Amino acid sequence: MANIISDETIEYVGILAKLELSDEEKEQAKKDMGEMLDYIDQLNELDTTGVEPMSHVFPVHNVFREDEVTNGDGSEDTLANAPLMRDGGFEVPKTII
């Protein structure tokens, strides 16, 4: 099952990947791509009847949780550490003259 990769295919893949390959690199890439496709063909020979397809290796659960306020925003505790407070917020020195 030798998959033969053409020069045009290597040129096109190089353009898509924004690569400039030398002639030696193109030949090596053709060889490597052919070997990869041969391996995929070999995997396609496996009997997968009864094997359930999956989209993830690990079980996927809903990772989002409901938004529940449990202890407030802590603004009173934060403002308790402020050197100066005014109208429920920090009072800061004027920076523009």
N, C-alpha and C positions, 0 to 999 in steps of 0.2 A: 504494500500500500504506500508507495512512494508518492508523496504530494510534491509536485513541482511548482515552485514559486517563480513567476516570470519577472523579468527585469522591470516591466511596467508596474507590476504590483509593488515591488520594492521602492521604486521611484515615488509612487503614490503614497505609500505609507510614510516615506521620508518627508514628503511635503506635509502630510497631516500632522506628523510629530515635530515638524519644524527642525529637521535634522539635515545636516549636510554630511553625507557619507562618502568615504573614499571607495574606490573600486574593491579593495580588499574587504572593507567593512560591509559593502553591499553583498558580496559573495558569502561572507560569514552570516549575515542576517538572513539571506535566502536559505542557507543550510539550517540555521536555527529555527526559522519559521516552518520549514518542511518537517523538522523533527517534532516540533510542537503539534502540528496537524496530524502527523502519524500517531502520536501518543493519544490525541483526542479520538482518532479513529479506533485505536485499540480500546479506549474506555467505552466507546459506543458498542463494542462487542459484548460487554457484560450484560448478563440477564438481570434486569431491574424490575421484573414483574413482582408485584406485591410490595414494592418499596414506595412509601408515600413521599411525594415531592415536598421539599421544604424551601422556605425562603431564607431561613436563618439557621445557623448551627445550634444555637441555644434557644430554648423556649422563650417566646416573646410575650411579655405581659404588658398591660397598660402601665406605663411608668409615670403617668400624670396622676396627681392626687387632687382631691377637691380642695379648694381654698377655704380654709377654716381659720378664723381668728381665735387663737387659744389664750393669748396673754396680752393683747393690746399691742400698741406700737412702742411702748416704753418711753414716750416723750417726757413724762414727768420725771423719770429717773435720769434721763439725759439732761434735762434742763436743771436738775438739782446740782449738776456738776459745773454749770455755767458760771463764770465770774460775774456776768451781768445779764439780767433778764428783763424783757419788756414785751408786753402783750402776748405772752405765751411763746416767745422765741428768744433766740440769742440776741443780745445787744452788742454790736461790734463798733469799733471806732470808725469815724468817717475817714475814707481814704482819698476822696477827691476834694481839693481845696477850691 
